[in-house]
């Protein structure tokens, strides 16, 4: 993959998603013959905010300083994993992204994924990642692997690996948040109380990583350790400790808010309800 294309790959995906979503929403208005409802408009705003978060993380000042300061690089990860991903899930863009594609293409892809032999491996992977356990494992293992020093340094030395890292953060982040946030037509399998435990357990992985970074007695990442100059004159170890703080505090903020909201909803359930996850009608257009 050419270097220039590799660096812009996540942003190209953002542009494609934005174009498809706008076209899909216009098609929905044409099919319904009425403007989209307030709920649908709010979901669209959430999706667009998620896309904007990706752009903010990967372009501009944050991206410019990410190669020089580890803690700024960590801000990128936090924005992708805990801001962009839940906003996209809350936006429930799935029908709108699918709707503008040609009907023959949609039918061929749907038939292939559902019945064709070539789609069998994809169906197996999809079943695994769609489950709460599979999504949790994918999110956690992906987070750990990319923070292994060898892998992390590769992302700083090779732009296409860096683009891959950011893409997997976003994809697995979406898979994780889709287990706990209503995002029609996707269906959640976890009860309200289990969603709280689920997010707490996923937060724990980041907490452990942040503590490893905070209490390390030497810089763990050679690329940052060997920089001759850093903005602000900060030391490599100090930079690493700030990165740990970013992962531990801002990185936990979205999950903390979700836990408190989840507890409020859970404790407010009528007795005997069981904390189930109702599946309301989406009221959307999937044609």
C-alpha positions as CSV (number, residue, x, y, z in Angstrom):
1,X,0.0,0.0,0.0
2,X,1.5,3.4,-1.0
3,X,2.6,5.4,2.0
4,X,0.3,8.4,1.3
5,X,-2.7,6.2,0.8
6,X,-1.9,4.2,4.0
7,X,-1.8,7.3,6.1
8,X,-5.2,8.5,4.8
9,X,-6.9,5.1,4.7
10,X,-9.0,5.6,7.9
11,X,-10.0,9.1,6.7
12,X,-11.0,7.6,3.3
13,X,-13.2,5.2,5.2
14,X,-14.7,8.2,7.0
15,X,-15.5,10.0,3.8
16,X,-17.0,6.9,2.3
17,X,-19.2,6.3,5.4
18,X,-20.3,9.9,5.4
19,X,-21.3,9.8,1.7
20,X,-23.2,6.5,2.0
21,X,-25.0,7.6,5.2
22,X,-26.2,10.9,3.7
23,X,-27.4,9.1,0.6
24,X,-29.1,6.4,2.7
25,X,-30.9,9.0,4.8
26,X,-32.1,10.8,1.7
27,X,-33.4,7.5,0.2
28,X,-35.2,6.8,3.5
29,X,-37.0,10.2,3.3
30,X,-38.0,9.4,-0.3
31,X,-39.3,6.0,0.6
32,X,-41.2,7.1,3.6
33,X,-42.4,10.3,1.9
34,X,-41.9,12.2,5.1
35,X,-38.9,13.8,7.0
36,X,-37.0,11.5,9.3
37,X,-38.2,11.5,12.9
38,X,-36.5,13.3,15.8
39,X,-34.9,10.0,17.1
40,X,-33.5,9.2,13.6
41,X,-32.1,12.8,13.3
42,X,-30.4,12.5,16.8
43,X,-28.9,9.2,15.8
44,X,-27.5,10.7,12.6
45,X,-26.0,13.6,14.6
46,X,-24.3,11.0,16.9
47,X,-22.9,9.1,13.9
48,X,-21.5,12.3,12.4
49,X,-20.0,13.3,15.7
50,X,-18.3,9.9,15.8
51,X,-16.9,10.5,12.3
52,X,-15.7,14.0,13.3
53,X,-14.0,12.5,16.3
54,X,-12.0,10.2,14.0
55,X,-10.9,13.2,11.9
56,X,-9.9,15.2,15.0
57,X,-7.9,12.2,16.3
58,X,-6.1,11.5,13.0
59,X,-5.6,14.9,11.4
60,X,-4.4,18.2,12.7
61,X,-2.5,19.1,16.0
62,X,-3.1,15.7,17.7
63,X,-1.7,13.7,14.8
64,X,1.2,16.2,14.3
65,X,2.4,15.7,17.9
66,X,1.6,12.0,18.2
67,X,5.0,11.0,16.8
68,X,6.9,13.2,19.3
69,X,4.9,12.7,22.4
70,X,3.6,9.3,23.7
71,X,0.8,11.0,25.8
72,X,-0.6,12.7,22.7
73,X,-0.5,9.4,20.8
74,X,-2.5,7.9,23.6
75,X,-5.1,10.6,23.2
76,X,-5.6,9.3,19.7
77,X,-6.3,5.8,21.0
78,X,-8.7,7.1,23.7
79,X,-10.7,9.1,21.1
80,X,-11.0,6.2,18.8
81,X,-11.8,3.6,21.4
82,X,-14.0,5.4,23.9
83,X,-15.5,8.4,22.0
84,X,-15.7,7.7,18.3
85,X,-16.7,4.0,18.7
86,X,-19.7,4.5,21.1
87,X,-20.9,7.5,19.2
88,X,-21.0,5.5,16.0
89,X,-22.8,2.6,17.7
90,X,-25.3,5.1,19.2
91,X,-25.8,6.5,15.7
92,X,-27.0,3.1,14.4
93,X,-25.9,3.9,10.8
94,X,-26.1,0.3,9.5
95,X,-29.3,0.5,7.4
96,X,-28.3,4.0,6.0
97,X,-24.9,2.7,5.0
98,X,-26.4,-0.3,3.3
99,X,-29.4,1.3,1.7
100,X,-27.7,3.4,-1.1
101,X,-25.9,0.5,-2.6
102,X,-27.3,-1.0,-5.8
103,X,-30.1,-3.5,-5.1
104,X,-28.6,-6.3,-7.2
105,X,-25.3,-5.9,-5.4
106,X,-27.0,-6.0,-2.0
107,X,-28.9,-9.1,-2.9
108,X,-25.8,-10.9,-4.2
109,X,-23.8,-10.0,-1.1
110,X,-26.6,-11.0,1.2
111,X,-27.1,-14.4,-0.5
112,X,-23.4,-15.1,-0.6
113,X,-22.8,-14.3,3.0
114,X,-25.9,-16.3,4.1
115,X,-25.5,-19.4,1.9
116,X,-22.4,-19.5,-0.4
117,X,-19.5,-21.7,0.5
118,X,-17.1,-18.8,0.2
119,X,-19.0,-17.0,2.9
120,X,-18.7,-19.8,5.5
121,X,-15.5,-18.5,7.1
122,X,-17.0,-15.0,7.2
123,X,-20.1,-16.4,8.9
124,X,-18.0,-18.2,11.5
125,X,-16.0,-15.1,12.3
126,X,-19.1,-13.0,12.3
127,X,-20.8,-15.3,14.8
128,X,-17.8,-15.2,17.1
129,X,-17.4,-11.5,17.0
130,X,-21.1,-10.9,17.4
131,X,-21.2,-12.6,20.7
132,X,-20.4,-10.7,23.9
133,X,-17.5,-13.0,24.7
134,X,-16.0,-12.8,21.2
135,X,-16.3,-9.0,21.1
136,X,-14.7,-8.6,24.5
137,X,-11.8,-10.9,23.6
138,X,-11.2,-9.2,20.3
139,X,-11.3,-5.7,21.9
140,X,-9.0,-6.7,24.8
141,X,-6.5,-8.8,22.9
142,X,-6.2,-6.1,20.2
143,X,-5.6,-3.4,22.8
144,X,-2.9,-5.5,24.5
145,X,-1.1,-6.6,21.3
146,X,-0.8,-3.1,20.0
147,X,0.7,-1.9,23.3
148,X,3.5,-4.6,23.2
149,X,6.6,-2.5,22.6
150,X,7.7,-4.3,19.4
151,X,4.2,-3.9,17.9
152,X,3.9,-0.3,19.1
153,X,7.3,0.7,17.6
154,X,6.3,-0.9,14.3
155,X,3.3,1.5,14.1
156,X,5.6,4.4,14.5
157,X,8.0,3.2,11.9
158,X,5.5,2.1,9.2
159,X,2.5,4.2,8.3
160,X,0.4,1.4,6.9
161,X,0.8,-0.6,10.2
162,X,-0.2,2.6,12.1
163,X,-3.3,2.9,9.9
164,X,-4.1,-0.8,10.6
165,X,-3.8,-0.2,14.3
166,X,-6.2,2.7,14.2
167,X,-8.7,0.8,12.0
168,X,-8.7,-2.2,14.4
169,X,-9.1,0.0,17.4
170,X,-12.2,1.5,15.8
171,X,-13.7,-1.7,14.5
172,X,-13.2,-3.7,17.7
173,X,-14.4,-0.7,19.7
174,X,-17.6,-0.6,17.7
175,X,-18.0,-4.4,18.3
176,X,-17.6,-4.0,22.0
177,X,-20.0,-1.0,22.4
178,X,-22.6,-2.7,20.2
179,X,-23.0,-5.2,23.0
180,X,-24.2,-2.6,25.5
181,X,-25.7,0.3,23.5
182,X,-28.9,-0.1,21.6
183,X,-28.1,0.2,17.9
184,X,-31.0,-1.1,15.6
185,X,-31.2,-3.4,13.8
186,X,-28.4,-5.1,15.9
187,X,-29.7,-7.0,18.9
188,X,-28.1,-6.9,22.3
189,X,-27.8,-10.2,24.2
190,X,-26.9,-8.9,27.6
191,X,-29.2,-7.8,30.4
192,X,-28.9,-4.3,31.8
193,X,-27.0,-5.5,34.9
194,X,-24.7,-7.7,32.8
195,X,-23.8,-4.7,30.6
196,X,-22.5,-2.9,33.6
197,X,-20.2,-5.8,34.5
198,X,-19.2,-6.2,30.9
199,X,-18.0,-2.6,30.5
200,X,-16.3,-2.7,33.9
201,X,-14.4,-5.8,32.8
202,X,-13.3,-4.2,29.5
203,X,-12.2,-1.1,31.4
204,X,-10.0,-3.3,33.6
205,X,-7.8,-4.2,30.7
206,X,-6.9,-0.6,30.0
207,X,-6.4,0.0,33.8
208,X,-3.8,-2.8,34.0
209,X,-2.0,-1.4,30.9
210,X,-2.0,2.1,32.3
211,X,-0.5,0.9,35.6
212,X,2.2,-1.0,33.8
213,X,3.1,2.2,31.9
214,X,2.9,4.3,35.1
215,X,5.1,2.1,37.3
216,X,7.7,1.1,34.8
217,X,11.1,2.3,35.9
218,X,12.3,2.9,32.3
219,X,10.8,3.9,29.0
220,X,9.2,0.9,27.3
221,X,9.0,2.1,23.7
222,X,12.4,2.6,22.0
223,X,11.2,5.0,19.3
224,X,10.0,7.5,22.0
225,X,12.9,6.8,24.3
226,X,15.5,7.6,21.6
227,X,14.0,10.9,20.5
228,X,16.5,13.7,20.9
229,X,14.0,16.5,21.5
230,X,10.4,16.5,22.7
231,X,8.0,19.5,22.9
232,X,8.2,21.0,26.3
233,X,11.5,19.3,27.2
234,X,9.7,16.4,28.9
235,X,11.7,13.3,29.6
236,X,10.9,9.9,28.0
237,X,9.8,8.4,31.3
238,X,7.7,11.5,32.2
239,X,6.0,11.3,28.7
240,X,5.2,7.6,29.4
241,X,3.7,8.4,32.8
242,X,1.5,11.1,31.3
243,X,0.4,8.6,28.6
244,X,-0.6,6.2,31.5
245,X,-2.6,9.0,33.0
246,X,-4.4,9.7,29.8
247,X,-5.3,6.0,29.4
248,X,-6.4,5.7,33.1
249,X,-8.5,8.9,33.5
250,X,-9.8,10.3,30.2
251,X,-9.7,6.7,28.8
252,X,-12.1,5.6,31.5
253,X,-14.5,8.5,31.3
254,X,-17.0,7.2,28.8
255,X,-17.1,3.8,30.4
256,X,-17.6,5.4,33.8
257,X,-20.5,7.4,32.5
258,X,-22.0,4.3,31.0
259,X,-21.7,2.4,34.2
260,X,-23.5,5.0,36.2
261,X,-26.3,5.3,33.6
262,X,-26.5,1.5,33.5
263,X,-26.8,1.3,37.3
264,X,-29.4,4.0,37.3
265,X,-31.5,2.1,34.7
266,X,-30.9,-1.2,36.3
267,X,-31.9,-0.1,39.8
268,X,-34.9,1.8,38.4
269,X,-36.3,-1.4,36.8
270,X,-39.7,-2.6,38.3
271,X,-39.4,-5.6,40.6
272,X,-39.6,-8.8,38.6
273,X,-38.5,-7.3,35.4
274,X,-35.2,-9.2,35.4
275,X,-33.2,-6.5,33.8
276,X,-33.9,-7.8,30.3
277,X,-33.0,-6.0,27.2
278,X,-36.2,-5.0,25.3
279,X,-35.9,-4.8,21.5
280,X,-38.0,-1.9,20.4
281,X,-39.0,-1.5,16.8
282,X,-36.5,0.6,14.9
283,X,-39.1,2.5,12.9
284,X,-36.5,2.7,10.1
285,X,-36.4,1.7,6.4
286,X,-34.1,-1.1,5.4
287,X,-35.0,-1.4,1.7
